[in-house]
Amino acid sequence: MATSIYHTNPKNEHEVRSNIVLKYFSKWSKQLVATIKQENLEEKFAFVDFAAGWGIDNNDPTTTSIVTQVLTLAAKNRLTREMLSVIINDKQEEKIAAITESITQINLIETFTFPPFLNFSEVDDSVLGSLSSIKTLPTLALIDLWNYEGVNWNLVQNLVQHGNADCLLLLDYQAIYKSIHKKKKETALLQMFGQRQADQLQIAFKDKPAPHQKERLILNAFEQCLDTITSSDWMSPLRYKFYNTKNKTSHFLFFLTKNKDNHSLMREIFRIESQIIEDGIGNLEFNPNNGPQRKITSQTLFGSMFNLEQDLLRTYKSQTLQIIDIYENHHSGKALVKKNYIDALLNLERKNKITVTRKRQRMRPLNDSGLNDSIFVSFNK
């Protein structure tokens, strides 16, 4: 029996990030290969890692870079080996050397049509030039905006808006938090946040706000930067939070895309990789201090599912809508997937808070819950 490529009980943030990327890449690449073959498109797609060594412990030989794991997964499929182009960069030579060595050990790596492009430096002209060969291709890009010179918001915008990329942005919260009032970090702050946001952060931090307020300030500044580069055709960014072993916020992952299906896929992966899943709703967090993943049912009246039910009742009071409209209009910016809405609506139906019109339609089979996207739901007054 083949062993799983995923970490079934992730013990650290690197393993959780690996799971997130691998699960997404697996389903994303399979769909791309099928679409490329069906529609006779250009037979190529790309994976880009602009922080390939981030989170790798040089003293732990069991720690494998995410890009190595992606290539190991890709090598198992002939069509993926023929279509995948990979760009790898890190500014630490020893980490690129370790990644290079690990890649050479991958079975069938020599059969890839496009050998991986590896580079150790900041994200310089050579690395950016390599993007010209993939600028119109479906791409999954991992980017660290803080720790690498040459990475900026224009790059992210070009990849998503003018290219065809989905981006996972790594926000190194701890590094930013420690740099707010350091003179030598002023240039980095300006590059990340711009003059106005950087000034506002430094002013706000002088008042010594509480830790949770500092986190909110940095997140607000980052999200405002996101707002400046996104447009109406982008899906709302998804966010996953990591803690360190000292029980403090370590970093965040933000997922950016214009593709609705890819957005739904990553939302589901963030959910199932959550450390705590309460009533089917993930907390979108990993804290190494809290032990293994837990799936729990609310033991109190005011659990996650109850809160969703009450929010739906308030939002859609006296309205009649299709289930797809409820989901599409309500889930933006929330840690919720469609199944959470189905469960909430079934609970509300049992409580006589809503009326569900179950009319079986030809070519639209009902799911196990007896609901599909086109079914109407009427909320009581």
Secondary structure, 3 states (H helix, E strand, C coil): CCCCCCCCCCCCHHHHHHHHHHHHHHHHHHHHHHHHHHHCCCCCEEEEECCCCCCCCCCCCCCCCHHHHHHHHHCCCHHHHHHEEEEEEECCHHHHHHHHHHHHCCCCHHHCCCCCEEEECCCCHHHHHHHHHCCCCCEEEEEECCCCCCCCHHHHHHHHHHCCEEEEEEECHHHHHCCCCCHHHHHHHHHHHHHHHHHHHHHHHHCCCCHHHHHHHHHHHHHHHHHHHCCCCCCCCEEEEEECCCCCEEEEEEEECCCHHHHHHHHHHHHHCCCEEECCEECCEECHHHCCCEEECCCCCCCHHHHHHHHHHHHCCCCEEEHHHHHHHHCCCCCCCHHHHHHHHHHHHHCCCEEEECCCECCECCCCCCCCCCCEEEECC
